[in-house]
Amino acid sequence: MVQILHYNSSVNTIYRDGKMKISVYADHAPVHFHVRTPDGDSAVDLATMAELAGCANRKLLAKAIAWALANKPLIQAEWDKLNGA
């Protein structure tokens, strides 16, 4: 089970693993999530799992995308909750 860690009403951190964090923001389209690593951050499209922008650590980004593939409904639900879908 994944515990949603709330920091404020416009950002939900939905997963942490070591030095990597996955968050969903009240944000612009397309539906995407953010991956934060010590080396930088990236935005990843939920539909395609393509990196939209950023410079997250490649190894940690791959790990985040693998987790996201297995948890797409959770990420979509958080996006919908924050973005009024």
C-alpha positions as CSV (number, residue, x, y, z in Angstrom):
1,M,0.0,0.0,0.0
2,V,1.2,3.5,-0.9
3,Q,0.8,6.2,1.7
4,I,0.1,9.6,0.3
5,L,2.3,12.2,2.0
6,H,0.6,15.6,1.9
7,Y,2.7,18.7,2.1
8,N,0.1,21.2,0.9
9,S,-3.1,21.2,-1.0
10,S,-1.4,21.7,-4.4
11,V,1.4,19.1,-4.1
12,N,1.1,15.4,-3.1
13,T,4.1,13.3,-2.7
14,I,2.9,9.8,-3.5
15,Y,6.1,7.7,-3.3
16,R,9.6,7.9,-1.8
17,D,12.5,5.5,-2.2
18,G,15.8,6.4,-0.9
19,K,16.9,9.6,-2.7
20,M,14.0,9.6,-5.2
21,K,10.6,11.2,-4.7
22,I,7.5,11.1,-7.0
23,S,5.0,14.0,-6.6
24,V,1.8,15.2,-8.4
25,Y,1.1,18.9,-8.5
26,A,-1.9,21.0,-9.3
27,D,-0.4,21.7,-12.6
28,H,-0.8,22.2,-16.3
29,A,-1.6,19.5,-18.9
30,P,-0.6,17.0,-20.0
31,V,-1.2,14.7,-17.1
32,H,2.3,14.2,-15.6
33,F,4.2,13.6,-12.4
34,H,7.4,15.0,-11.0
35,V,10.5,13.0,-10.1
36,R,12.9,14.7,-7.6
37,T,16.4,13.3,-7.2
38,P,19.6,14.9,-5.6
39,D,20.9,15.6,-9.2
40,G,17.8,17.4,-10.4
41,D,14.1,17.1,-11.2
42,S,12.1,15.8,-14.2
43,A,8.5,15.9,-15.3
44,V,7.2,12.7,-16.9
45,D,4.1,12.3,-19.0
46,L,1.8,9.7,-17.5
47,A,0.4,8.4,-20.8
48,T,3.7,7.9,-22.6
49,M,6.1,7.8,-19.6
50,A,8.3,10.1,-21.7
51,E,10.4,12.7,-19.9
52,L,8.9,16.1,-20.7
53,A,11.6,18.2,-19.1
54,G,14.3,18.1,-16.5
55,C,17.6,16.5,-15.5
56,A,16.8,13.9,-12.9
57,N,19.4,11.2,-12.2
58,R,18.9,8.7,-15.1
59,K,19.0,5.6,-12.9
60,L,16.6,7.0,-10.4
61,L,14.4,8.3,-13.2
62,A,14.2,4.8,-14.7
63,K,13.3,3.4,-11.2
64,A,10.6,6.1,-10.8
65,I,9.1,5.3,-14.3
66,A,9.0,1.6,-13.5
67,W,7.1,2.3,-10.3
68,A,4.8,4.7,-12.1
69,L,4.0,2.1,-14.7
70,A,2.8,-0.2,-12.0
71,N,0.8,2.6,-10.3
72,K,-0.7,4.6,-13.1
73,P,-4.3,4.5,-11.6
74,L,-3.0,6.0,-8.3
75,I,-1.1,8.8,-10.1
76,Q,-4.1,9.5,-12.3
77,A,-6.4,9.7,-9.2
78,E,-4.1,12.1,-7.5
79,W,-3.9,14.3,-10.6
80,D,-7.7,14.3,-10.9
81,K,-8.1,15.2,-7.3
82,L,-5.6,18.1,-7.5
83,N,-6.6,19.4,-10.9
84,G,-10.4,19.1,-10.6
85,A,-10.9,16.4,-13.2
